[in-house]
Amino acid sequence: MQKWEIVAPMYNKRACITPAVLNGKIYVAGGFGSDGTSMERYDPETNKWTVLTPMKQRRRYCTVHKFNEKIINFFDRIFSN
């Protein structure tokens, strides 16, 4: 039986996101609760998050997807300061 388990927390709390999986790692970007530009990658093998290069624009209500072996970001709104 599969079960839920607690893993390492992200560096930035966030909501209104959809993660994507590429090469066994989970990617998240933007969202409410973060500064809107941050991106992180989770490695279940090591149970660690890595902070990635931030996006150039703040994005909330965004989703990341795997496409042609790359991670791409879709978003509903771009927020300025």
C-alpha positions in Angstrom: 0.0 0.0 0.0 1.3 3.5 -0.9 1.1 6.1 1.8 1.8 9.8 2.3 5.0 10.8 4.1 6.5 14.1 5.2 9.6 15.2 3.2 11.9 18.2 3.5 10.2 21.5 3.3 10.7 23.9 0.3 12.8 27.0 1.0 9.8 29.2 0.0 6.3 28.5 1.1 3.9 28.8 -1.8 0.3 28.2 -3.0 -1.5 28.2 -6.3 1.1 26.2 -8.1 1.2 23.0 -10.1 4.5 21.0 -10.0 6.1 19.0 -12.9 8.4 16.0 -12.9 11.4 15.7 -15.1 14.1 13.0 -14.7 12.7 11.9 -11.4 12.9 15.4 -9.8 9.9 17.7 -8.9 9.9 21.3 -10.1 7.9 24.2 -8.7 7.9 27.9 -9.6 6.2 31.2 -8.5 3.0 31.0 -6.5 1.6 32.9 -3.6 3.7 33.0 -0.5 7.0 33.3 -2.4 8.3 36.4 -4.0 6.7 35.2 -7.2 10.0 34.7 -9.1 11.5 31.7 -7.2 12.0 28.3 -8.6 12.9 25.1 -6.7 13.7 21.5 -7.6 13.1 18.5 -5.2 15.2 15.4 -5.4 13.4 12.4 -3.7 16.6 10.4 -3.7 18.3 12.9 -1.4 15.1 14.4 0.2 16.5 17.9 -0.6 15.3 21.0 -2.4 17.5 23.1 -4.6 16.9 26.8 -5.3 17.1 27.5 -9.0 17.7 30.6 -11.0 14.7 32.9 -10.4 12.3 33.9 -13.2 12.6 37.4 -14.6 9.0 38.3 -13.8 6.8 37.6 -10.7 4.3 34.9 -11.5 1.4 33.7 -9.5 -1.3 31.1 -10.4 1.4 29.4 -12.5 2.1 25.8 -13.5 5.2 24.1 -14.7 5.1 21.3 -17.3 7.6 18.9 -18.9 7.8 19.4 -22.7 10.5 18.0 -25.0 12.6 17.1 -21.9 12.5 20.7 -20.6 10.5 22.4 -17.9 8.3 25.2 -19.2 6.2 27.6 -17.2 2.6 28.7 -17.9 1.0 31.4 -15.9 -2.3 33.2 -15.4 -1.0 36.5 -14.2 2.2 38.5 -14.1 2.5 40.8 -11.1 4.6 43.9 -11.0 5.8 45.5 -7.8 
